[in-house]
Every structure is written in structure tokens, then in C-alpha cells.
């Protein structure tokens, strides 16, 4: 077993080769196994990942940082890193574990990786272990979304629908299959507003709901992409003026081919028109015009007097005594 290749992949060469051997040894192989190193490496891993998240995401609160860290140091994440390192070919397992395929088991591979972190810490100190962990995790952090990492499908679906102001989904148990000790649940997930209905299955009701929620989230995102929100039409200018209570003056329609004039310009032009000076002078000198003006004036005076008498109180008649005096 050539351990040089593994050290090259880790980016650390051990001064004490015995620490590397112990880190790779499962308890099924010998009494000097890696469980204590795993305990130490787990603590170092949590510390380094917490520091990475703290420096990288300055605007994320404590709750979300804890969620991200828990997702990055869980067994599945460690197993995927161990797979990239091809760690299974360097394990030291007992015969029973070899026959049962222990070198492919996620729990064994994840524990061995943590034991390697502990061994590097003992071999070269905290900074060396930190550098190895950072080199393994930075590519992962570059490719994940901190808003969704570690959230289950039901939570992601609920948050997505709430962001679009759509009612929450409905989950119903459609059927159960299998014996009582090994049942499989078929769950229906409905999003009525978008007319979406999907089905998921799982070994428990919760697992079935998660499977259905994952399918529903994909269907919702696809439906909203295909159906963009309608654009709002602007109201015509005339209706806006009516709503605002603005009265407009409509001018007479101009003759065909004539230039258009606004209502204000027409009113100003009419108010400024005066009779010609020659016409006024001619009307004063013409005797017929003078005579007609005088007649109209006398008629107006007579009418005025009649109206004044009619409007006044009645006058009592004057009685004259025509009898002769003695």
C-alpha cells in the first residue's frame, strides 16, 4: 500500500508515519484503531469550517451559519470528500468488513477522514490541519448556495411559494404499500393556484412528503418560467385628465389642410380683434347712422320712463272743486 499518493492528495506529508497508519485503521483490524483520532479530528473540522463560514459570509446570522456548518460536516459531505480522495483503497479493515464491503460504507469513510484531520493536527499542529481542511472545502463553498444549503425540500418549497405570494402546498396520504413493518407511503402534493399535482413515495410519511415536495418545487419553478407575469398597461392620457378633474377647452375643428391651433390661442386671438379705425370714423360721419342712433336712444329713454312709472306706487287723482264761491 503506497501512502505517498494519499499524502499528495491531502497536501500534507507526515513526519510520524505511525499516525497516518493509525488514522487509516478500523477497529475491526486491530486494537490500535482510529476512533480517538476521529474524535479529535471532528472537533478540529467543526472549528475550521466555522471559521471559514464566518469569514466568507459576513451578512449571514448565527442560525444560518449553524445550518451551513451542520450540512458541511455531516456524514454525507465527508463521504463525498473521501470519494474524491479515493480513500477506500487505503483503509485497513478486518476480514469481516472486507467481505461485507466496508470499504464502500459511508460511515467508515467519513470517520476515517475525520481521523486523518486529527492525525495531521498531532503531526504538525493546528495550522497544518486548517490548511488541509480549507483546501478540501473551498471548492465546495464556491459551488453551493448558502441560502438553500442544508434546507429540506418542504422548506424550500414553502419559502419559494411565499416569495411568490402563493398559498402553501397541501399534502395528503394517497396510499400505503407493503407489510406493517416495512410500509411505503405514497404522498400527494398539491399547489391549487398553479394546478400542480405530484406524488412522492418514502419509507415514512415524512420521507414521502419530502419526495413529493422536491417534485412540486421543480414543477412550480417550471410553470412560473413558462408563464411570465402580465405587464401593466398604461391608461390613455384623456382618461387620466378626466380622473384628475381637469377640464379642457375644445376648439372648433380646423379646415382640412389648415394648421391646428390650440384652444388658448383661439381665445386670445378673438379677444384682441378690434374694429377697423376707418369703419368707426365712417359711422360717425354718416347722417343715416347718426339718425338711427338718435332714434334708438330716444326709444330707449321712453322705454325707461315707462318702466319707471309702472314700477312706482299709484298716484291718487287730484280733485278740483268747480263750485262757485259766494
C-alpha positions as CSV (number, residue, x, y, z in Angstrom):
1,X,0.0,0.0,0.0
2,X,1.6,3.2,-1.2
3,X,0.6,6.0,1.2
4,X,2.6,8.7,-0.7
5,X,-0.3,9.1,-3.2
6,X,-2.7,9.8,-0.3
7,X,-0.4,12.3,1.3
8,X,0.0,14.1,-2.1
9,X,-3.8,14.3,-2.4
10,X,-4.1,15.7,1.1
11,X,-1.3,18.2,0.7
12,X,0.5,17.0,3.8
13,X,3.5,14.7,4.3
14,X,3.5,13.0,7.7
15,X,6.6,13.3,9.9
16,X,5.2,10.4,12.0
17,X,4.1,7.7,9.7
18,X,2.6,5.7,12.6
19,X,-0.1,8.5,13.0
20,X,-1.1,8.0,9.4
21,X,-1.3,4.2,9.8
22,X,-3.4,4.6,12.9
23,X,-5.8,7.1,11.2
24,X,-6.5,4.6,8.4
25,X,-7.1,1.6,10.7
26,X,-10.7,0.5,11.5
27,X,-11.5,-1.1,14.8
28,X,-12.2,-4.4,13.1
29,X,-8.5,-4.6,12.1
30,X,-6.6,-4.2,15.4
31,X,-6.8,-2.7,18.8
32,X,-4.8,0.4,17.8
33,X,-7.6,1.9,15.7
34,X,-8.7,5.4,14.7
35,X,-11.7,6.2,16.9
36,X,-9.8,8.5,19.3
37,X,-8.3,10.3,16.3
38,X,-11.8,10.6,14.8
39,X,-13.0,12.3,18.0
40,X,-10.1,14.9,17.8
41,X,-10.5,15.4,14.1
42,X,-14.2,16.1,14.4
43,X,-13.7,19.0,16.7
44,X,-10.9,20.5,14.6
45,X,-13.1,20.1,11.5
46,X,-16.0,22.0,13.1
47,X,-13.7,24.8,14.2
48,X,-12.1,25.3,10.8
49,X,-15.4,25.2,8.9
50,X,-17.0,27.6,11.4
51,X,-14.1,30.0,10.8
52,X,-14.4,29.6,7.0
53,X,-18.1,30.4,7.1
54,X,-17.6,33.3,9.5
55,X,-15.1,35.0,7.2
56,X,-16.9,34.2,3.9
57,X,-20.5,35.1,4.8
58,X,-20.4,38.4,6.8
59,X,-24.1,39.1,6.4
60,X,-25.5,35.7,7.5
61,X,-26.8,35.4,11.1
62,X,-25.9,32.7,13.6
63,X,-28.8,30.4,12.9
64,X,-28.0,30.1,9.2
65,X,-24.3,29.8,9.9
66,X,-25.1,26.8,12.2
67,X,-27.2,25.3,9.4
68,X,-24.4,25.6,6.9
69,X,-21.8,24.1,9.2
70,X,-24.0,21.2,10.1
71,X,-24.6,20.4,6.4
72,X,-20.9,20.7,5.5
73,X,-19.6,18.4,8.3
74,X,-22.3,15.8,8.2
75,X,-21.6,12.2,7.1
76,X,-22.7,12.6,3.5
77,X,-20.5,15.6,2.9
78,X,-17.4,13.8,4.4
79,X,-18.2,10.7,2.4
80,X,-18.2,12.7,-0.8
81,X,-14.8,14.2,0.0
82,X,-13.4,10.8,0.8
83,X,-14.7,9.5,-2.5
84,X,-12.8,12.3,-4.3
85,X,-9.6,11.3,-2.4
86,X,-10.3,7.6,-3.3
87,X,-9.8,6.9,0.4
88,X,-11.3,3.4,0.2
89,X,-8.2,1.9,-1.3
90,X,-6.1,2.9,1.7
91,X,-8.3,1.6,4.5
92,X,-7.1,-1.1,6.9
93,X,-10.1,-3.3,7.6
94,X,-10.7,-6.7,9.2
95,X,-11.7,-9.7,7.2
96,X,-15.4,-9.4,8.1
97,X,-15.6,-5.8,7.0
98,X,-13.7,-6.5,3.8
99,X,-16.2,-9.3,2.9
100,X,-19.2,-7.2,3.7
101,X,-18.0,-4.2,1.6
102,X,-17.0,-2.0,4.5
103,X,-14.6,0.0,2.2
104,X,-17.7,1.4,0.4
105,X,-19.7,2.2,3.6
106,X,-20.2,6.0,4.0
107,X,-19.9,5.9,7.8
108,X,-16.5,4.2,7.7
109,X,-15.1,6.5,5.1
110,X,-16.4,9.7,6.9
111,X,-14.9,8.5,10.2
112,X,-11.6,7.8,8.6
113,X,-11.4,11.3,7.0
114,X,-12.0,12.9,10.4
115,X,-9.3,10.6,11.9
116,X,-6.9,11.9,9.3
117,X,-7.6,15.5,10.3
118,X,-6.8,14.6,13.9
119,X,-3.6,12.8,12.9
120,X,-2.4,15.9,10.9
121,X,-3.1,18.1,13.9
122,X,-0.9,15.8,16.1
123,X,1.7,15.6,13.5
124,X,2.2,19.2,12.5
125,X,-0.2,21.4,14.6
126,X,-3.4,23.3,14.1
127,X,-2.3,25.4,11.1
128,X,-1.4,22.4,9.1
129,X,-4.7,20.7,9.7
130,X,-6.5,24.0,8.9
131,X,-4.7,24.3,5.6
132,X,-5.7,20.8,4.6
133,X,-9.3,21.3,5.5
134,X,-9.5,24.7,3.8
135,X,-8.1,23.2,0.5
136,X,-10.8,20.5,0.6
137,X,-13.7,22.7,1.5
138,X,-13.2,25.9,-0.5
139,X,-14.1,24.3,-3.9
140,X,-17.4,23.1,-2.2
141,X,-18.2,26.6,-0.8
142,X,-17.6,28.1,-4.3
143,X,-20.3,25.9,-5.8
144,X,-23.1,26.0,-3.2
145,X,-25.9,28.4,-2.5
146,X,-25.8,29.4,1.2
147,X,-29.5,30.3,1.1
148,X,-30.6,26.8,0.3
149,X,-27.8,24.6,1.5
150,X,-29.0,22.3,4.3
151,X,-32.7,23.1,3.8
152,X,-35.0,20.2,3.1
153,X,-37.4,20.1,0.1
154,X,-40.5,21.1,2.1
155,X,-38.8,24.2,3.5
156,X,-37.5,25.2,0.1
157,X,-41.0,24.8,-1.5
158,X,-42.7,26.8,1.2
159,X,-40.2,29.6,1.1
160,X,-40.4,29.8,-2.7
161,X,-44.2,29.9,-2.7
162,X,-44.3,32.6,0.0
163,X,-41.8,34.7,-2.0
164,X,-44.3,34.5,-5.0
165,X,-47.3,35.2,-2.7
166,X,-48.8,31.8,-3.5
167,X,-50.7,29.7,-0.9
168,X,-48.8,26.9,0.9
169,X,-49.0,23.4,-0.6
170,X,-51.3,20.6,0.6
171,X,-50.0,17.1,1.5
172,X,-52.3,14.1,1.5
173,X,-51.6,10.4,2.1
174,X,-52.9,8.6,-1.1
175,X,-52.0,5.0,-0.2
176,X,-49.7,2.8,1.8
177,X,-48.0,-0.3,0.4
178,X,-46.2,-3.3,2.0
179,X,-46.3,-5.0,5.4
180,X,-46.7,-3.1,8.6
181,X,-43.0,-3.3,9.5
182,X,-41.9,-2.2,6.0
183,X,-44.5,0.2,4.7
184,X,-44.1,2.6,1.8
185,X,-46.2,5.8,1.9
186,X,-47.5,7.4,-1.3
187,X,-48.0,11.2,-0.7
188,X,-49.8,13.7,-2.9
189,X,-48.6,17.3,-3.0
190,X,-51.0,20.0,-4.4
191,X,-50.4,23.6,-5.4
192,X,-54.0,24.6,-6.3
193,X,-53.3,28.1,-7.7
194,X,-50.9,26.6,-10.3
195,X,-53.0,23.5,-10.9
196,X,-50.0,21.3,-9.9
197,X,-50.4,17.7,-8.5
198,X,-47.4,15.4,-7.9
199,X,-46.8,12.2,-6.0
200,X,-43.8,11.1,-3.9
201,X,-43.1,7.9,-2.1
202,X,-41.0,7.1,1.0
203,X,-40.4,4.7,3.9
204,X,-42.3,7.1,6.2
205,X,-44.9,9.8,5.8
206,X,-42.2,12.5,6.3
207,X,-39.9,10.9,3.6
208,X,-42.8,10.7,1.2
209,X,-43.7,14.4,1.8
210,X,-40.1,15.4,1.2
211,X,-40.0,13.4,-2.1
212,X,-43.3,15.0,-3.2
213,X,-42.1,18.5,-2.2
214,X,-39.0,18.1,-4.3
215,X,-41.1,17.2,-7.4
216,X,-43.5,20.0,-6.7
217,X,-40.7,22.6,-6.4
218,X,-39.4,21.7,-9.8
219,X,-42.9,21.8,-11.3
220,X,-43.7,25.2,-9.7
221,X,-40.4,26.7,-11.0
222,X,-41.0,25.4,-14.5
223,X,-44.6,26.7,-14.5
224,X,-43.6,30.2,-13.4
225,X,-40.9,30.4,-16.0
226,X,-43.3,29.4,-18.8
227,X,-46.0,31.9,-17.6
228,X,-44.4,35.3,-17.1
229,X,-46.4,37.9,-15.2
230,X,-48.6,40.2,-17.4
231,X,-47.3,43.7,-18.0
232,X,-49.4,46.5,-16.7
233,X,-51.0,48.7,-19.4
234,X,-50.8,52.5,-19.0
235,X,-54.1,54.4,-19.1
236,X,-54.7,56.8,-22.0
237,X,-53.9,60.5,-21.4
238,X,-57.5,61.6,-21.8
239,X,-58.8,59.3,-19.1
240,X,-56.1,60.4,-16.8
241,X,-57.1,64.0,-17.3
242,X,-60.8,63.1,-16.5
243,X,-59.8,61.3,-13.4
244,X,-57.8,64.3,-12.2
245,X,-60.8,66.6,-12.8
246,X,-59.0,68.8,-15.4
247,X,-61.5,70.5,-17.8
248,X,-60.2,71.1,-21.3
249,X,-61.5,73.6,-23.9
250,X,-62.2,72.0,-27.3
251,X,-61.6,74.4,-30.2
252,X,-63.6,74.1,-33.5
253,X,-62.1,71.6,-35.8
254,X,-59.9,73.3,-38.4
255,X,-60.5,73.0,-42.1
256,X,-58.7,70.2,-43.9
257,X,-55.2,71.1,-44.6
258,X,-55.2,74.1,-42.2
259,X,-52.7,74.2,-39.4
260,X,-54.1,73.2,-36.0
261,X,-54.5,75.8,-33.2
262,X,-54.8,75.2,-29.5
263,X,-57.9,76.4,-27.7
264,X,-56.0,79.1,-25.7
265,X,-54.6,80.6,-28.9
266,X,-58.0,80.9,-30.5
267,X,-59.5,82.6,-27.4
268,X,-56.6,85.1,-27.2
269,X,-56.9,85.9,-30.9
270,X,-60.7,86.7,-30.6
271,X,-60.2,88.9,-27.6
272,X,-57.6,91.0,-29.4
273,X,-59.7,91.7,-32.5
274,X,-60.9,95.4,-32.8
275,X,-63.0,97.1,-35.5
276,X,-61.0,98.9,-38.1
277,X,-60.4,102.6,-37.5
278,X,-61.8,103.6,-40.9
279,X,-65.1,101.9,-40.2
280,X,-65.5,103.8,-36.8
281,X,-64.8,107.1,-38.5
282,X,-67.3,106.5,-41.3
283,X,-70.0,105.6,-38.9
284,X,-69.7,108.9,-37.1
285,X,-69.9,111.0,-40.3
286,X,-72.8,109.1,-41.9
287,X,-76.1,111.1,-41.2
288,X,-78.2,107.9,-41.6
289,X,-76.2,106.2,-39.0
290,X,-76.4,109.2,-36.7
291,X,-80.1,109.4,-37.1
292,X,-80.7,105.8,-36.4
293,X,-78.5,106.1,-33.3
294,X,-80.6,109.1,-32.0
295,X,-83.8,107.3,-32.7
296,X,-82.7,104.2,-30.8
297,X,-81.6,106.4,-28.0
298,X,-84.9,108.3,-27.7
299,X,-86.8,104.9,-27.8
300,X,-84.6,103.7,-25.0
301,X,-85.3,106.8,-22.9
302,X,-89.0,106.5,-23.5
303,X,-88.9,102.8,-22.5
304,X,-87.0,103.7,-19.4
305,X,-89.6,106.4,-18.4
306,X,-92.5,104.0,-18.9
307,X,-90.8,101.4,-16.8
308,X,-90.2,103.9,-14.0
309,X,-93.8,105.0,-13.9
310,X,-95.1,101.5,-13.9
311,X,-92.8,100.4,-11.2
312,X,-93.7,103.4,-8.9
313,X,-96.6,103.4,-6.4
314,X,-100.0,104.6,-7.9
315,X,-100.7,108.3,-7.5
316,X,-104.0,109.5,-6.1
317,X,-106.1,111.7,-8.6
318,X,-106.3,115.5,-7.8
319,X,-109.9,116.5,-7.0
320,X,-110.8,120.1,-8.1
321,X,-113.9,121.8,-6.7
322,X,-115.7,123.7,-9.5
323,X,-118.5,125.2,-7.3
324,X,-118.9,128.9,-7.3
325,X,-117.9,130.9,-4.3
326,X,-120.5,133.1,-2.7
